[in-house]
Amino acid sequence: LKYLLHLPDFRESLCAMGNLCGGNSHYDGLMERLPKMTGKVVAVTGCTSGTGKIFAQACARKGAKLVLLNRDSVRADETYGYIREIARNNDAPAPVKIACDLTKFQSVRNAAAKLNTELRDSGLDVLCNNAGIMGFGDVATEDGCDIQMQTNHLSHFLLTGLCMPLLERAAALRGEARVVNHSSAARVKDGMENKLDAKYLDTNGGNLGGSSTTMFKGANFQRYQQSKLANVVFTYALHERLQRRGSNVKSLVAHPGVANTQLSSGTVAAGGAEDLAKAPKWISGMVIGFIGQSEEDATVGILRQACDPDAKSGEFYGPLGQGGGTGKFDSTEYNGPVGILKPEPFADSEAQQVLWSMSEKVTQFRFPV
């Protein structure tokens, strides 16, 4: 209880039991409104659980062909079977499964090569860069990068660049295509350096502040904040470049608020939240239920950006809280109706220049825009 009472807004949230009992009202309403996706191809990373899995099943129910990009695992096989059954029941094409380990640039390149072969005729209508990890220790990947920055941003930057011919192909055939990135309410955090710093994007993995063990505090979450800010910065930078060349590919970003997904479980397993690990699972689940929302409602942002005809390039969707654009952490973004947030001030032109140059350098890839 001592831990719980120190969570932001926990005591106030105890009075807001509507979040715990509100079901999937935002998601259910959205699914009724969204048009069919028949004839469209949607690829999504990190879809064995949580928002990625719900996003995949929703697009399959709308008739899209799904491409599932996950690390090889039993869960990936089970997810493929699950989405294949949904597709069959909704007269959608059978999904495609492609191995993609975002902690390894070579795996991303291999996956992109397979995508370009598989989809060379149809193109790719939506690339949803959903996968992410949170609160991992100060660990370097085999490419020398911070494991959080590479998983959450750098590999998605590389994947997106390698898929640009497919996105442009779909835009030429059907009028538009979309890149949808997934950020976080933790893109800005109190008590942290929120300005994007090039050192977190560079090959400095294992030398970025050491490892911390408290949920949402310390070096682990400073690196997480930088990676989630990078998602927004990348979206804005890509939008500007696509607009300048007159492309019909849209660049969008959303944050999910807070939901009881596997993301926090991964943090605990990686040792980044020993305080949370000490609390019984039912207590942590109850806390997230009070302050957050369902996994389905947490998927609304990326789902709208993938499927809503009215979504415009450069937009940032998520539970509105104070409306975005404050440059401060906002715990009221944890849940609620999804809308368009004001531009993120820490994702300014300077941050965009830093991110683009460092991302091209580290991935050794010249982005084709």
N, C-alpha and C positions, 0 to 999 in steps of 0.2 A: 504493500500500500504506500509505503514511503516513496518508492519509485514512481508509482502511478500519480501520486499527488504532485510530483514535480514535473509532470508532462505539461506542455503548454495547453492552457485552457481546459485541463481535464475536469476540474471541479465545475466549471461552467457547462462543460459538455455532458456531465451527469444529468443535467436538467433537460438536455436536448435529445430525448430518447427516440424522437422521430427518425433520426439518422439510422439507428439500430433496427428499427421496425419498418422503415420506409420501403423495403423491397427494392425493385429495380425500376422505379417509376420513370426515371429519365431515359433509361435504355429502352424500355418497352414502348414508350411513346415515340422514340426516334425510329425504332424498327418499323412501326406502323407507317411513318411518314416517308422513309427513304424509298427511292425508286429501285427497280430491279437493276442488277448488274450483269445481266445476261450478255454474253459476248465480250466481257472484259476479263483481263488477267490481273491478278493481285498477288504480289509476293510479300511475305512478312517474315521478319527475323524473330527468333525467340518466342515461339508459339506453342510450347509444350504445356504451358499453364498460364494463369492470370489473364491480363488484358490481351496478350497476343493470341491466346487460344480462343477467347471469346470473339475477338476481332475476326479470326479466321472462320469460325463457325458462322458468324453473322454474314460475312461476305459470301460464303458458300450457300447459305439460305437464300440470299438474294440472286443466286445464279451464276456467280463469278467462278472462274477457274483459279484455284489457289495453288501457289507455289510456297511450300513450307521450308524455311531455311533454319535448320537447327543443327547442333552438334549430333553426331551419331550416338544414339542411346536407346534404351528400351522405351523411355518416355516418348522419344521422337517417333518410334515405330507405332506406339499406341495412339499418338496424336494423329498420325497419318491415317490409320484405320478408322479413327473416330470421324475425321473430316471427310474421308471417302464415303462413309455411310451417310453423313448429312448431305453431301453432294448428290449421292444416288437418290435420296428421298426428295430432293428438290430439283431434279432434272438439270443439275449442274454438271459440267465436265469433271472427270476424275482429277483429283489433285495430283501435284507433282512433289516429290520429296527430294531435296538436294542438301547434302551435308555442307555445313558452313560453321566453322569454329572461329568466332570473332576475336579470339585471343591470338590468332595466327594469320598474318597477312597472306601467306601462301594459300591457306585454306579458303580465304575470301576470293583470291584470284581464281582458284580452281572452281569455286561455286559460280562465280560470274561467267567463266568460260562455258560452263554447262548451261547457265541461263541463256546466254547468247546463242547457243546451239538450239536449245529447246524452243525458244520463243522468237527465232529469227524472222518468222513469217508474221506472227500475230502482234509482236511487240509486247510491251509491259505497260499497263494502264496505271497501276499504283505500286510503288515500292514503299512499304511501311517499315521504317527502321525502328522497330519496337524494342528489341532485346536490350537488357541492361543488367548490371550488377551494382550493388550498393554496399559501402562500408568495408570493402576488402582491405587487407593490409598492404604495406608498402612493398609490393612485389613486382618484379619485372617480368614481362612476357619474353618469349624467345626472340622477339624483335627489339627488345630493350626498352619498351614503353611501359608506363604505368598500366597495370592490368585493367583498372577502371576506365581510364581515358581511351585505351585501345578498344575495349569492348563497347563502350557507350558512344564513342564518337569516331575515332580514327578509322576503325574498320568499316563503319557505316559510310564515312566519307569516301573511302576507297570503293566500296561496293556500289555506291551511288554513281560515282564517276564511271566505273566499268559498265554500268547498266544504262548510261545515257543514250547510246544508240537505240536500245530497246524502248526507252521512254519516248524518244523522238519519233520512232517508228509508229508507236501507238497514237501519238498526238497527230501524226500525219494521216493515219487511217480513220481515227474517230474523233478528232477535233481537239483533244487535250490528253495530258497524262499528269500524274502527281507523285511527288516525293513527300512522304509524311514522316516527320521526326517526332520522337517522344522525349520530352523533357521532364521536369519535376517542379513541385512547389519549393524544393530545396535548391533551386538554381541560384537563390540568394539566401544566405544564412546569417543570422545575428552572430557577432563575435568572430567572423571570418573575413579574410581578404576576398572580396567578391569580384574584383576586377580580374578579367581573364589574364592569366600569366603564362607566357610562352614556355616557361620551364616545365609546366605540367603536360604540355603537348609534345615536348622533345623526348629524346631517348634517355630519360633520367629515371626510369623505373628502378625502385629499390633505394632511391636517394631523395625522396620527397617527403621528409618529415617523420619517417618511422611509422610504426603501427600503433593505433589507439584501440581501446576496448569498450568505450562508452557510446551508446546509441546517439547519433546525431551530434557528437562532439569529437573534437580532436582531429588529428591528421587524416585519418581514414575518410572522414566526412568533408574535410577541406578538399581533398582530391575528388570526392563524389560531386561536391558543389561545382567544381571547375568543369567536370565532364558534362553535367546537366546544363550549365550555362553554355557550354560549347554547342549543345544541340540547338539552342536558340540562335546563337551567333551564326552557325552553319546555315540554318534556314534562311536568315536574313541575307547573308552573303550570297547564297545560291540564288535567291529570289532576284537580287539586284543584277547578277550576271545574266540570268535567263531573260530578264526584261530587256536588258541592253541589246541582246541578240535577237529579240523578237520571237522568242521561243513560246510554244504553247504548253510547255511543261510547267506545272505549278510547284512551288516549294512552300510547305506548311509545317507548323509545329503545334503540338498540344502538350498539356500536362494532365495527369490523371487525377490529381488530388491525392487522397489517401484511401487505400483499400487493403483488405487482408489477403494479400497475394503471397507468392513464394519469394518475393523480393527480400522481405525482412528475414525470412527463414534462411536464405542464403547468407545474409549478413551474420546471423548467429552462427551458422556452420563455419563461416570463415574466421570467427573469433573477433568480429568487430563490434559485438554488442553483448559483452559478458553480463552486464546489468540486466538486459532483457532475458538472457538465457536463464537467469536465476528465478524469474517469475514463471509460474505455471502457464502453459500454453493457453488455457481457457481465460486467464486474466488478460494476457496480451491481446487475444482475440476480442475480448470484451472491450478493451480500451480502443482498439482500432474501430470496432463497431460503433462506439459512442462518438468518436471524433471524425470518423471517415464515412465511407459508403461501400456499397457492394462492388464486386469486381466488374459486374455488368455496367453499373453507372460510371465506374472509372474508365470504361472503354469508350464512352460517348464521344470524347474529343477526337481521337484518331479515327473513329468510325465515321463521324460527320465529315471529317476532312477527306476521307477516302471516297465517300459515296454521295455526299450532298452536292447537287449541281450548283448551289449558290456559293460554295466555298471558294475564296479568292486567294491567289498566291500572296505569300508574305504574312498571312494571318496567323495569330497565336490564339488557340482555343484552350479552354479549361474552365473548371469551377471558378467563378469570377472573383469571389472574395471582395477586396476593395477595388477591383477593376484592373489590377495590373499597373505597371509603369511607375510604381512607387520607389523602386530601388531598394526596398526593404523586404525582409521575410514577412509573409502574411499567412498565418495559420488559418485564416478564414477561407483560404483556397482549398482546404482539405475536402470539402464536399459542397454540393449545391448544384444549381443549374449551370450548364456549360454555355459560355458565350465567348465573344471576341475580346481578348485582353488588350490593353494599351501596350505599345511597344516597350520592350524591356530595355531600360537605359544602359545596362551594362553590356548590351549587345550592339554598341555603337560602331561607327565606321572604323575606328581605330582597332577595336576588338576583332572586327571582321577581317581586316588586313593581317593582323597577327595570326588569327586562326587559319586563314587560307594559305599563307606562305609556310607556316609550320606544318600544316597537314600535308601539303604537297611534298615538302622536304622529307618528312618522316615516313610517309607511305611510298616515297619514290615514284610518285604518279602525278603527271601533269593533267589536271582536271580539264576535260574538253569543253569548257565554256569560257 
